Amino acid sequence: MTTKKPFAVDFRKQQSVSQVLTTPIEHLSSRDQPWNDLHFEYHYHDSHETPEHHPVEHVIAIQIKGRVQAERRLNGQLKQEKIRAGDVCLVPAYTSHWIHSVGEQGLIFLSLDPAFLKRVAYDASGLERVALVPQFAKPDPLIYQIGLSLKHALQTNPDGSQFYMESLSIALAAHLLQNYAAHDLPSTTHGSLPVAKIQRAMDYINSALSTKLSLKAIAETVGMSQYYFCRSFKQVTGMTHWQYVVQQRINAAKQLLKKPHISVVETSRLLGFSTQSQFTTFFRRHTGISPTAYRKSL
């Protein structure tokens, strides 16, 4: 167990990550993607021991494979842990951390920008300061699913993952503020629901289905913060904005596939997919059949 002074680690920088994590057997990262507020790392590696360090962002470690015995020191507290798939550990920015883990494990690391979390807290309740409480490994089904969803997005459609990442970042930030903040997040009301603005947002989405939609751009178009837009959209429509985008892209795809003179390749291009393979994966995931099979069934 090291007694060296903790040093700063930025998970967005490979050279920084290599200072605390051994060379992984498997590796996946969002480092090459234009993700601004959230960084993703997946590592599958053997037993390891990190030096004492502190992250410059809020870091969430999500166990998705393996069962390990570990000894962890977090913010000066030492604890023995048995870590299983589904367990989540939260290391807030500039919180000291050290761990010795025995056994192979698959870990997702989500690094959330503290400035982004502050913006969400302010948009939600007017809080200008927010502090997260360090958490030793314990189950958190929502964070676990967010991690798996981001991993799947990076593996299947990395070029089209930014809007999905933005959506899940908001959900993750809201969850952290609600469940792991030093103080309860006050409930606020923004008066009557902005139905007209949500309709404008829906119109904007429908006009931009072939582009790389940005949550920030949609919210700015209707003059709302990202957090307030996400919350209001769900209240007005009964679905998340991401679910609406998926619904409209599927509906648009079905209309195009009804036209024999438009090929599947052209359909994927018109809907903004980089390749036909990405479009086919997306369509099958949400309908249960491939675009070609759907066309033949008409």
NORNOR-V665942 format. One record per residue. N is the residue number from 1. RES is the residue in three letters. PHI is phi in whole degrees, 0 to 359 (NA if undefined). NEAR is the number of other ideal C-beta (glycine too) atoms within 12 Angstrom. D_CENTER is the distance of its C-alpha to the mean C-alpha in whole Angstrom. Layout:
((N RES PHI NEAR D_CENTER) (N RES PHI NEAR D_CENTER))
This chain:
((1 MET NA 14 33) (2 THR 281 18 33) (3 THR 241 10 34) (4 LYS 295 13 33) (5 LYS 295 12 31) (6 PRO 301 26 28) (7 PHE 241 21 26) (8 ALA 282 23 23) (9 VAL 233 35 20) (10 ASP 249 27 18) (11 PHE 294 41 15) (12 ARG 285 29 15) (13 LYS 250 20 18) (14 GLN 301 21 19) (15 GLN 295 13 23) (16 SER 285 25 21) (17 VAL 297 32 19) (18 SER 295 20 22) (19 GLN 284 21 24) (20 VAL 241 36 23) (21 LEU 240 33 22) (22 THR 289 22 24) (23 THR 301 14 24) (24 PRO 282 25 22) (25 ILE 287 20 23) (26 GLU 234 22 20) (27 HIS 208 25 17) (28 LEU 213 30 14) (29 SER 215 29 12) (30 SER 267 35 11) (31 ARG 302 24 14) (32 ASP 269 16 15) (33 GLN 258 27 13) (34 PRO 279 20 13) (35 TRP 270 33 10) (36 ASN 267 22 11) (37 ASP 259 34 10) (38 LEU 223 44 7) (39 HIS 245 39 8) (40 PHE 242 44 8) (41 GLU 224 43 11) (42 TYR 237 36 13) (43 HIS 230 36 16) (44 TYR 243 26 19) (45 HIS 214 29 22) (46 ASP 279 21 25) (47 SER 308 19 27) (48 HIS 205 25 26) (49 GLU 225 22 27) (50 THR 268 38 25) (51 PRO 286 26 27) (52 GLU 296 28 27) (53 HIS 208 31 24) (54 HIS 219 31 22) (55 PRO 283 41 18) (56 VAL 272 27 18) (57 GLU 235 33 15) (58 HIS 288 44 13) (59 VAL 245 46 12) (60 ILE 242 45 11) (61 ALA 259 44 13) (62 ILE 240 42 12) (63 GLN 280 38 15) (64 ILE 241 33 15) (65 LYS 217 28 19) (66 GLY 86 27 22) (67 ARG 228 21 24) (68 VAL 230 32 25) (69 GLN 265 20 27) (70 ALA 217 34 26) (71 GLU 239 24 28) (72 ARG 232 36 25) (73 ARG 245 31 26) (74 LEU 231 32 24) (75 ASN 55 26 25) (76 GLY 89 15 29) (77 GLN 261 18 28) (78 LEU 255 19 29) (79 LYS 209 23 28) (80 GLN 275 18 29) (81 GLU 226 30 26) (82 LYS 247 22 26) (83 ILE 258 35 22) (84 ARG 239 23 21) (85 ALA 302 23 18) (86 GLY 102 25 16) (87 ASP 281 35 17) (88 VAL 228 38 14) (89 CYS 239 42 16) (90 LEU 247 39 15) (91 VAL 242 40 17) (92 PRO 299 31 17) (93 ALA 306 32 18) (94 TYR 63 23 21) (95 THR 260 33 22) (96 SER 293 30 24) (97 HIS 210 39 23) (98 TRP 212 33 25) (99 ILE 212 38 24) (100 HIS 241 25 27) (101 SER 240 35 25) (102 VAL 245 20 28) (103 GLY 117 23 27) (104 GLU 285 23 24) (105 GLN 207 38 21) (106 GLY 255 34 17) (107 LEU 234 47 15) (108 ILE 260 44 11) (109 PHE 247 46 11) (110 LEU 250 48 8) (111 SER 251 40 10) (112 LEU 253 46 9) (113 ASP 296 27 12) (114 PRO 303 27 15) (115 ALA 295 18 16) (116 PHE 295 36 13) (117 LEU 299 39 13) (118 LYS 297 28 17) (119 ARG 296 30 17) (120 VAL 296 39 15) (121 ALA 298 33 17) (122 TYR 292 24 20) (123 ASP 297 30 19) (124 ALA 284 34 19) (125 SER 216 28 22) (126 GLY 77 21 24) (127 LEU 287 23 23) (128 GLU 262 11 23) (129 ARG 230 16 23) (130 VAL 215 35 20) (131 ALA 230 24 20) (132 LEU 268 35 18) (133 VAL 262 22 20) (134 PRO 304 31 20) (135 GLN 227 32 19) (136 PHE 290 29 21) (137 ALA 301 36 19) (138 LYS 202 26 19) (139 PRO 293 19 18) (140 ASP 212 28 15) (141 PRO 302 17 14) (142 LEU 291 23 11) (143 ILE 297 39 9) (144 TYR 302 31 10) (145 GLN 291 22 9) (146 ILE 298 34 6) (147 GLY 300 41 6) (148 LEU 295 27 9) (149 SER 295 30 7) (150 LEU 293 43 5) (151 LYS 298 35 9) (152 HIS 296 25 11) (153 ALA 297 34 9) (154 LEU 292 32 10) (155 GLN 281 19 13) (156 THR 258 25 15) (157 ASN 209 30 14) (158 PRO 300 27 13) (159 ASP 292 23 15) (160 GLY 254 33 13) (161 SER 268 34 10) (162 GLN 296 33 9) (163 PHE 297 37 10) (164 TYR 296 38 7) (165 MET 299 41 5) (166 GLU 301 38 7) (167 SER 296 39 7) (168 LEU 288 38 4) (169 SER 297 41 5) (170 ILE 298 41 8) (171 ALA 297 34 8) (172 LEU 296 43 7) (173 ALA 298 43 10) (174 ALA 298 35 12) (175 HIS 294 31 12) (176 LEU 297 40 13) (177 LEU 294 36 15) (178 GLN 285 24 17) (179 ASN 244 23 17) (180 TYR 229 32 17) (181 ALA 276 29 19) (182 ALA 296 17 22) (183 HIS 230 16 24) (184 ASP 300 16 23) (185 LEU 284 27 21) (186 PRO 298 16 24) (187 SER 277 12 24) (188 THR 228 16 25) (189 THR 234 14 26) (190 HIS 252 20 26) (191 GLY 80 9 29) (192 SER 293 12 30) (193 LEU 292 21 27) (194 PRO 278 24 26) (195 VAL 301 17 27) (196 ALA 298 16 29) (197 LYS 292 27 25) (198 ILE 293 33 23) (199 GLN 296 19 26) (200 ARG 297 24 26) (201 ALA 296 36 22) (202 MET 296 28 23) (203 ASP 297 18 25) (204 TYR 296 30 23) (205 ILE 300 36 21) (206 ASN 297 21 24) (207 SER 277 17 25) (208 ALA 234 23 22) (209 LEU 296 30 21) (210 SER 272 25 22) (211 THR 253 21 20) (212 LYS 277 27 17) (213 LEU 299 34 16) (214 SER 241 27 14) (215 LEU 302 40 13) (216 LYS 300 28 15) (217 ALA 294 23 18) (218 ILE 297 38 18) (219 ALA 297 34 18) (220 GLU 293 18 21) (221 THR 300 23 23) (222 VAL 255 29 24) (223 GLY 67 18 24) (224 MET 231 30 21) (225 SER 289 29 18) (226 GLN 298 37 15) (227 TYR 296 39 15) (228 TYR 295 36 18) (229 PHE 297 43 17) (230 CYS 302 37 15) (231 ARG 294 31 17) (232 SER 291 35 20) (233 PHE 300 37 19) (234 LYS 295 23 18) (235 GLN 293 21 21) (236 VAL 282 27 23) (237 THR 259 26 22) (238 GLY 84 13 21) (239 MET 221 19 18) (240 THR 284 27 15) (241 HIS 298 42 15) (242 TRP 293 33 13) (243 GLN 299 20 15) (244 TYR 294 32 18) (245 VAL 300 38 17) (246 VAL 300 27 17) (247 GLN 303 23 20) (248 GLN 289 30 22) (249 ARG 292 36 21) (250 ILE 294 28 22) (251 ASN 299 21 25) (252 ALA 294 30 26) (253 ALA 297 38 26) (254 LYS 297 24 28) (255 GLN 295 19 31) (256 LEU 292 31 31) (257 LEU 290 34 31) (258 LYS 284 18 34) (259 LYS 258 17 36) (260 PRO 301 13 38) (261 HIS 281 10 38) (262 ILE 256 21 34) (263 SER 289 18 33) (264 VAL 295 29 30) (265 VAL 298 21 29) (266 GLU 293 20 30) (267 THR 299 36 28) (268 SER 297 32 25) (269 ARG 293 19 26) (270 LEU 296 23 26) (271 LEU 263 38 23) (272 GLY 86 27 21) (273 PHE 276 32 20) (274 SER 291 21 21) (275 THR 221 20 23) (276 GLN 296 23 25) (277 SER 299 20 23) (278 GLN 296 29 19) (279 PHE 296 39 21) (280 THR 298 29 23) (281 THR 298 23 20) (282 PHE 298 33 18) (283 PHE 295 34 21) (284 ARG 295 20 22) (285 ARG 299 21 19) (286 HIS 258 24 19) (287 THR 236 25 23) (288 GLY 93 12 24) (289 ILE 223 20 27) (290 SER 280 25 27) (291 PRO 302 37 28) (292 THR 295 21 31) (293 ALA 295 16 32) (294 TYR 297 25 31) (295 ARG 299 25 33) (296 LYS 293 13 36) (297 SER 279 14 36) (298 LEU 287 15 36))
